[in-house]
Amino acid sequence: MAHIDLGLDELAHPGINGPMRFRPETAGPLNALAEQLLRAPHPTLTPGERELIAAYVSGLNECAFCCASHSAFAAAQLPSGMTLVDQVRRDPSSAPVSAKLRALLDIAAAVRRDGRDVTVELVDAARARGATDLEIHDTVLIAAAFCMFNRYVDGLGTWAPQDPQVYATAAARVVARGYGAS
């Protein structure tokens, strides 16, 4: 049960969905931010890669709902599916991703600890592996935003389903229609 009365059936609206319905005035901008960061056209990072960054940060933050959701969203959009997501979440240094994506995940992990942990060395390493300033910027913003989303979900004590099918169903909806779609 959430820490506050959301005025709805939490089982039908788990995780961030309950607070979004509770406060639609803030849900719109938050969904628009997620849509822009994770799904909008991007010259180089795929939606699956951006969702993978969100899932990775959410896992590091131990946010069960966001980690499961964005893992499913990434898996639905990556050729290697959940196998790759699980490998990245376990150990990005040995996961079969590009050196560039690995360097971006290092930056995301640093942001998750403390934005000041993003060092010149991390940025230089990402550039040396082919990352552009836009990719570095967007990685930092995705990681920072997901720290906020994770704390929103966990700070209100929302419920996270255990059934992976719940997240797979949500992934199909988000991939097809985007964030904010009912």
C-alpha positions as protocol buffer text, in pm:
chain_id: "A"
residue {
  index: 1
  type: MET
  ca { x: 0 y: 0 z: 0 }
}
residue {
  index: 2
  type: ALA
  ca { x: 132 y: 343 z: -95 }
}
residue {
  index: 3
  type: HIS
  ca { x: 230 y: 585 z: 180 }
}
residue {
  index: 4
  type: ILE
  ca { x: -59 y: 813 z: 80 }
}
residue {
  index: 5
  type: ASP
  ca { x: -412 y: 739 z: -34 }
}
residue {
  index: 6
  type: LEU
  ca { x: -397 y: 765 z: -412 }
}
residue {
  index: 7
  type: GLY
  ca { x: -773 y: 720 z: -436 }
}
residue {
  index: 8
  type: LEU
  ca { x: -752 y: 424 z: -672 }
}
residue {
  index: 9
  type: ASP
  ca { x: -695 y: 52 z: -694 }
}
residue {
  index: 10
  type: GLU
  ca { x: -315 y: 24 z: -660 }
}
residue {
  index: 11
  type: LEU
  ca { x: -317 y: -328 z: -801 }
}
residue {
  index: 12
  type: ALA
  ca { x: -465 y: -188 z: -1123 }
}
residue {
  index: 13
  type: HIS
  ca { x: -223 y: 110 z: -1124 }
}
residue {
  index: 14
  type: PRO
  ca { x: 113 y: -12 z: -991 }
}
residue {
  index: 15
  type: GLY
  ca { x: 436 y: 183 z: -958 }
}
residue {
  index: 16
  type: ILE
  ca { x: 441 y: 527 z: -1116 }
}
residue {
  index: 17
  type: ASN
  ca { x: 95 y: 476 z: -1269 }
}
residue {
  index: 18
  type: GLY
  ca { x: -87 y: 540 z: -940 }
}
residue {
  index: 19
  type: PRO
  ca { x: 88 y: 868 z: -858 }
}
residue {
  index: 20
  type: MET
  ca { x: 47 y: 980 z: -1220 }
}
residue {
  index: 21
  type: ARG
  ca { x: -329 y: 927 z: -1197 }
}
residue {
  index: 22
  type: PHE
  ca { x: -337 y: 1091 z: -854 }
}
residue {
  index: 23
  type: ARG
  ca { x: -172 y: 1407 z: -989 }
}
residue {
  index: 24
  type: PRO
  ca { x: -243 y: 1444 z: -1362 }
}
residue {
  index: 25
  type: GLU
  ca { x: -112 y: 1803 z: -1356 }
}
residue {
  index: 26
  type: THR
  ca { x: 240 y: 1670 z: -1303 }
}
residue {
  index: 27
  type: ALA
  ca { x: 188 y: 1347 z: -1498 }
}
residue {
  index: 28
  type: GLY
  ca { x: 167 y: 1533 z: -1830 }
}
residue {
  index: 29
  type: PRO
  ca { x: 508 y: 1700 z: -1806 }
}
residue {
  index: 30
  type: LEU
  ca { x: 670 y: 1388 z: -1658 }
}
residue {
  index: 31
  type: ASN
  ca { x: 535 y: 1168 z: -1937 }
}
residue {
  index: 32
  type: ALA
  ca { x: 644 y: 1427 z: -2195 }
}
residue {
  index: 33
  type: LEU
  ca { x: 994 y: 1420 z: -2048 }
}
residue {
  index: 34
  type: ALA
  ca { x: 1007 y: 1039 z: -2065 }
}
residue {
  index: 35
  type: GLU
  ca { x: 873 y: 1046 z: -2421 }
}
residue {
  index: 36
  type: GLN
  ca { x: 1138 y: 1297 z: -2530 }
}
residue {
  index: 37
  type: LEU
  ca { x: 1427 y: 1124 z: -2355 }
}
residue {
  index: 38
  type: LEU
  ca { x: 1343 y: 766 z: -2444 }
}
residue {
  index: 39
  type: ARG
  ca { x: 1135 y: 758 z: -2760 }
}
residue {
  index: 40
  type: ALA
  ca { x: 1175 y: 1077 z: -2962 }
}
residue {
  index: 41
  type: PRO
  ca { x: 1387 y: 1057 z: -3275 }
}
residue {
  index: 42
  type: HIS
  ca { x: 1757 y: 1057 z: -3194 }
}
residue {
  index: 43
  type: PRO
  ca { x: 2039 y: 1069 z: -3447 }
}
residue {
  index: 44
  type: THR
  ca { x: 2236 y: 781 z: -3290 }
}
residue {
  index: 45
  type: LEU
  ca { x: 2094 y: 626 z: -2973 }
}
residue {
  index: 46
  type: THR
  ca { x: 1806 y: 388 z: -3035 }
}
residue {
  index: 47
  type: PRO
  ca { x: 1501 y: 382 z: -2811 }
}
residue {
  index: 48
  type: GLY
  ca { x: 1616 y: 41 z: -2687 }
}
residue {
  index: 49
  type: GLU
  ca { x: 1957 y: 178 z: -2588 }
}
residue {
  index: 50
  type: ARG
  ca { x: 1801 y: 474 z: -2409 }
}
residue {
  index: 51
  type: GLU
  ca { x: 1558 y: 244 z: -2225 }
}
residue {
  index: 52
  type: LEU
  ca { x: 1857 y: 25 z: -2134 }
}
residue {
  index: 53
  type: ILE
  ca { x: 2025 y: 325 z: -1970 }
}
residue {
  index: 54
  type: ALA
  ca { x: 1702 y: 393 z: -1776 }
}
residue {
  index: 55
  type: ALA
  ca { x: 1676 y: 27 z: -1671 }
}
residue {
  index: 56
  type: TYR
  ca { x: 2041 y: 18 z: -1565 }
}
residue {
  index: 57
  type: VAL
  ca { x: 2012 y: 331 z: -1349 }
}
residue {
  index: 58
  type: SER
  ca { x: 1683 y: 208 z: -1201 }
}
residue {
  index: 59
  type: GLY
  ca { x: 1850 y: -121 z: -1112 }
}
residue {
  index: 60
  type: LEU
  ca { x: 2140 y: 57 z: -946 }
}
residue {
  index: 61
  type: ASN
  ca { x: 1884 y: 259 z: -750 }
}
residue {
  index: 62
  type: GLU
  ca { x: 1705 y: -65 z: -654 }
}
residue {
  index: 63
  type: CYS
  ca { x: 1373 y: 69 z: -780 }
}
residue {
  index: 64
  type: ALA
  ca { x: 1192 y: -258 z: -851 }
}
residue {
  index: 65
  type: PHE
  ca { x: 906 y: -110 z: -1054 }
}
residue {
  index: 66
  type: CYS
  ca { x: 1113 y: 119 z: -1277 }
}
residue {
  index: 67
  type: CYS
  ca { x: 1385 y: -141 z: -1326 }
}
residue {
  index: 68
  type: ALA
  ca { x: 1135 y: -409 z: -1430 }
}
residue {
  index: 69
  type: SER
  ca { x: 938 y: -168 z: -1648 }
}
residue {
  index: 70
  type: HIS
  ca { x: 1230 y: -20 z: -1836 }
}
residue {
  index: 71
  type: SER
  ca { x: 1404 y: -356 z: -1863 }
}
residue {
  index: 72
  type: ALA
  ca { x: 1092 y: -484 z: -2040 }
}
residue {
  index: 73
  type: PHE
  ca { x: 1072 y: -169 z: -2255 }
}
residue {
  index: 74
  type: ALA
  ca { x: 1439 y: -204 z: -2353 }
}
residue {
  index: 75
  type: ALA
  ca { x: 1406 y: -578 z: -2421 }
}
residue {
  index: 76
  type: ALA
  ca { x: 1108 y: -516 z: -2650 }
}
residue {
  index: 77
  type: GLN
  ca { x: 1323 y: -284 z: -2862 }
}
residue {
  index: 78
  type: LEU
  ca { x: 1663 y: -457 z: -2861 }
}
residue {
  index: 79
  type: PRO
  ca { x: 1747 y: -747 z: -3096 }
}
residue {
  index: 80
  type: SER
  ca { x: 1890 y: -958 z: -2809 }
}
residue {
  index: 81
  type: GLY
  ca { x: 1592 y: -880 z: -2585 }
}
residue {
  index: 82
  type: MET
  ca { x: 1593 y: -951 z: -2214 }
}
residue {
  index: 83
  type: THR
  ca { x: 1911 y: -1159 z: -2239 }
}
residue {
  index: 84
  type: LEU
  ca { x: 2109 y: -845 z: -2319 }
}
residue {
  index: 85
  type: VAL
  ca { x: 1925 y: -636 z: -2060 }
}
residue {
  index: 86
  type: ASP
  ca { x: 2004 y: -892 z: -1791 }
}
residue {
  index: 87
  type: GLN
  ca { x: 2370 y: -906 z: -1897 }
}
residue {
  index: 88
  type: VAL
  ca { x: 2403 y: -526 z: -1882 }
}
residue {
  index: 89
  type: ARG
  ca { x: 2231 y: -507 z: -1546 }
}
residue {
  index: 90
  type: ARG
  ca { x: 2456 y: -781 z: -1404 }
}
residue {
  index: 91
  type: ASP
  ca { x: 2787 y: -653 z: -1541 }
}
residue {
  index: 92
  type: PRO
  ca { x: 2804 y: -389 z: -1814 }
}
residue {
  index: 93
  type: SER
  ca { x: 3180 y: -436 z: -1844 }
}
residue {
  index: 94
  type: SER
  ca { x: 3133 y: -787 z: -1984 }
}
residue {
  index: 95
  type: ALA
  ca { x: 2798 y: -741 z: -2162 }
}
residue {
  index: 96
  type: PRO
  ca { x: 2802 y: -767 z: -2541 }
}
residue {
  index: 97
  type: VAL
  ca { x: 2744 y: -396 z: -2608 }
}
residue {
  index: 98
  type: SER
  ca { x: 2954 y: -149 z: -2799 }
}
residue {
  index: 99
  type: ALA
  ca { x: 3247 y: 19 z: -2626 }
}
residue {
  index: 100
  type: LYS
  ca { x: 3059 y: 347 z: -2672 }
}
residue {
  index: 101
  type: LEU
  ca { x: 2746 y: 223 z: -2495 }
}
residue {
  index: 102
  type: ARG
  ca { x: 2959 y: 72 z: -2218 }
}
residue {
  index: 103
  type: ALA
  ca { x: 3126 y: 414 z: -2167 }
}
residue {
  index: 104
  type: LEU
  ca { x: 2785 y: 583 z: -2161 }
}
residue {
  index: 105
  type: LEU
  ca { x: 2667 y: 332 z: -1898 }
}
residue {
  index: 106
  type: ASP
  ca { x: 2974 y: 424 z: -1692 }
}
residue {
  index: 107
  type: ILE
  ca { x: 2865 y: 788 z: -1712 }
}
residue {
  index: 108
  type: ALA
  ca { x: 2508 y: 693 z: -1617 }
}
residue {
  index: 109
  type: ALA
  ca { x: 2636 y: 503 z: -1312 }
}
residue {
  index: 110
  type: ALA
  ca { x: 2841 y: 806 z: -1209 }
}
residue {
  index: 111
  type: VAL
  ca { x: 2538 y: 1036 z: -1239 }
}
residue {
  index: 112
  type: ARG
  ca { x: 2340 y: 791 z: -1028 }
}
residue {
  index: 113
  type: ARG
  ca { x: 2599 y: 810 z: -748 }
}
residue {
  index: 114
  type: ASP
  ca { x: 2643 y: 1190 z: -769 }
}
residue {
  index: 115
  type: GLY
  ca { x: 2647 y: 1417 z: -1071 }
}
residue {
  index: 116
  type: ARG
  ca { x: 2987 y: 1542 z: -962 }
}
residue {
  index: 117
  type: ASP
  ca { x: 3120 y: 1189 z: -1015 }
}
residue {
  index: 118
  type: VAL
  ca { x: 3101 y: 1248 z: -1390 }
}
residue {
  index: 119
  type: THR
  ca { x: 3466 y: 1329 z: -1447 }
}
residue {
  index: 120
  type: VAL
  ca { x: 3663 y: 1463 z: -1740 }
}
residue {
  index: 121
  type: GLU
  ca { x: 3818 y: 1115 z: -1760 }
}
residue {
  index: 122
  type: LEU
  ca { x: 3477 y: 948 z: -1800 }
}
residue {
  index: 123
  type: VAL
  ca { x: 3374 y: 1197 z: -2066 }
}
residue {
  index: 124
  type: ASP
  ca { x: 3707 y: 1165 z: -2248 }
}
residue {
  index: 125
  type: ALA
  ca { x: 3678 y: 785 z: -2236 }
}
residue {
  index: 126
  type: ALA
  ca { x: 3327 y: 804 z: -2386 }
}
residue {
  index: 127
  type: ARG
  ca { x: 3449 y: 1036 z: -2661 }
}
residue {
  index: 128
  type: ALA
  ca { x: 3745 y: 806 z: -2732 }
}
residue {
  index: 129
  type: ARG
  ca { x: 3493 y: 525 z: -2784 }
}
residue {
  index: 130
  type: GLY
  ca { x: 3289 y: 732 z: -3030 }
}
residue {
  index: 131
  type: ALA
  ca { x: 3032 y: 906 z: -2809 }
}
residue {
  index: 132
  type: THR
  ca { x: 2919 y: 1248 z: -2922 }
}
residue {
  index: 133
  type: ASP
  ca { x: 2846 y: 1543 z: -2699 }
}
residue {
  index: 134
  type: LEU
  ca { x: 2474 y: 1488 z: -2768 }
}
residue {
  index: 135
  type: GLU
  ca { x: 2496 y: 1126 z: -2652 }
}
residue {
  index: 136
  type: ILE
  ca { x: 2687 y: 1226 z: -2338 }
}
residue {
  index: 137
  type: HIS
  ca { x: 2434 y: 1501 z: -2267 }
}
residue {
  index: 138
  type: ASP
  ca { x: 2137 y: 1272 z: -2319 }
}
residue {
  index: 139
  type: THR
  ca { x: 2290 y: 995 z: -2107 }
}
residue {
  index: 140
  type: VAL
  ca { x: 2344 y: 1236 z: -1818 }
}
residue {
  index: 141
  type: LEU
  ca { x: 1987 y: 1365 z: -1852 }
}
residue {
  index: 142
  type: ILE
  ca { x: 1834 y: 1015 z: -1874 }
}
residue {
  index: 143
  type: ALA
  ca { x: 2030 y: 904 z: -1566 }
}
residue {
  index: 144
  type: ALA
  ca { x: 1936 y: 1217 z: -1371 }
}
residue {
  index: 145
  type: ALA
  ca { x: 1570 y: 1191 z: -1471 }
}
residue {
  index: 146
  type: PHE
  ca { x: 1555 y: 828 z: -1369 }
}
residue {
  index: 147
  type: CYS
  ca { x: 1701 y: 906 z: -1030 }
}
residue {
  index: 148
  type: MET
  ca { x: 1404 y: 1143 z: -993 }
}
residue {
  index: 149
  type: PHE
  ca { x: 1150 y: 891 z: -1130 }
}
residue {
  index: 150
  type: ASN
  ca { x: 1291 y: 615 z: -904 }
}
residue {
  index: 151
  type: ARG
  ca { x: 1266 y: 834 z: -598 }
}
residue {
  index: 152
  type: TYR
  ca { x: 912 y: 939 z: -693 }
}
residue {
  index: 153
  type: VAL
  ca { x: 799 y: 576 z: -716 }
}
residue {
  index: 154
  type: ASP
  ca { x: 985 y: 452 z: -408 }
}
residue {
  index: 155
  type: GLY
  ca { x: 930 y: 768 z: -203 }
}
residue {
  index: 156
  type: LEU
  ca { x: 556 y: 712 z: -221 }
}
residue {
  index: 157
  type: GLY
  ca { x: 591 y: 341 z: -141 }
}
residue {
  index: 158
  type: THR
  ca { x: 408 y: 224 z: -452 }
}
residue {
  index: 159
  type: TRP
  ca { x: 345 y: -141 z: -537 }
}
residue {
  index: 160
  type: ALA
  ca { x: 556 y: -329 z: -792 }
}
residue {
  index: 161
  type: PRO
  ca { x: 406 y: -643 z: -948 }
}
residue {
  index: 162
  type: GLN
  ca { x: 624 y: -955 z: -945 }
}
residue {
  index: 163
  type: ASP
  ca { x: 476 y: -1102 z: -1265 }
}
residue {
  index: 164
  type: PRO
  ca { x: 705 y: -1027 z: -1565 }
}
residue {
  index: 165
  type: GLN
  ca { x: 402 y: -1048 z: -1795 }
}
residue {
  index: 166
  type: VAL
  ca { x: 264 y: -726 z: -1642 }
}
residue {
  index: 167
  type: TYR
  ca { x: 578 y: -545 z: -1761 }
}
residue {
  index: 168
  type: ALA
  ca { x: 578 y: -716 z: -2101 }
}
residue {
  index: 169
  type: THR
  ca { x: 219 y: -602 z: -2156 }
}
residue {
  index: 170
  type: ALA
  ca { x: 311 y: -247 z: -2057 }
}
residue {
  index: 171
  type: ALA
  ca { x: 614 y: -263 z: -2290 }
}
residue {
  index: 172
  type: ALA
  ca { x: 394 y: -354 z: -2585 }
}
residue {
  index: 173
  type: ARG
  ca { x: 170 y: -55 z: -2507 }
}
residue {
  index: 174
  type: VAL
  ca { x: 458 y: 192 z: -2461 }
}
residue {
  index: 175
  type: VAL
  ca { x: 640 y: 74 z: -2774 }
}
residue {
  index: 176
  type: ALA
  ca { x: 321 y: 105 z: -2978 }
}
residue {
  index: 177
  type: ARG
  ca { x: 175 y: 424 z: -2833 }
}
residue {
  index: 178
  type: GLY
  ca { x: 430 y: 597 z: -2611 }
}
residue {
  index: 179
  type: TYR
  ca { x: 434 y: 730 z: -2259 }
}
residue {
  index: 180
  type: GLY
  ca { x: 113 y: 870 z: -2122 }
}
residue {
  index: 181
  type: ALA
  ca { x: -104 y: 640 z: -2336 }
}
residue {
  index: 182
  type: SER
  ca { x: -371 y: 461 z: -2136 }
}
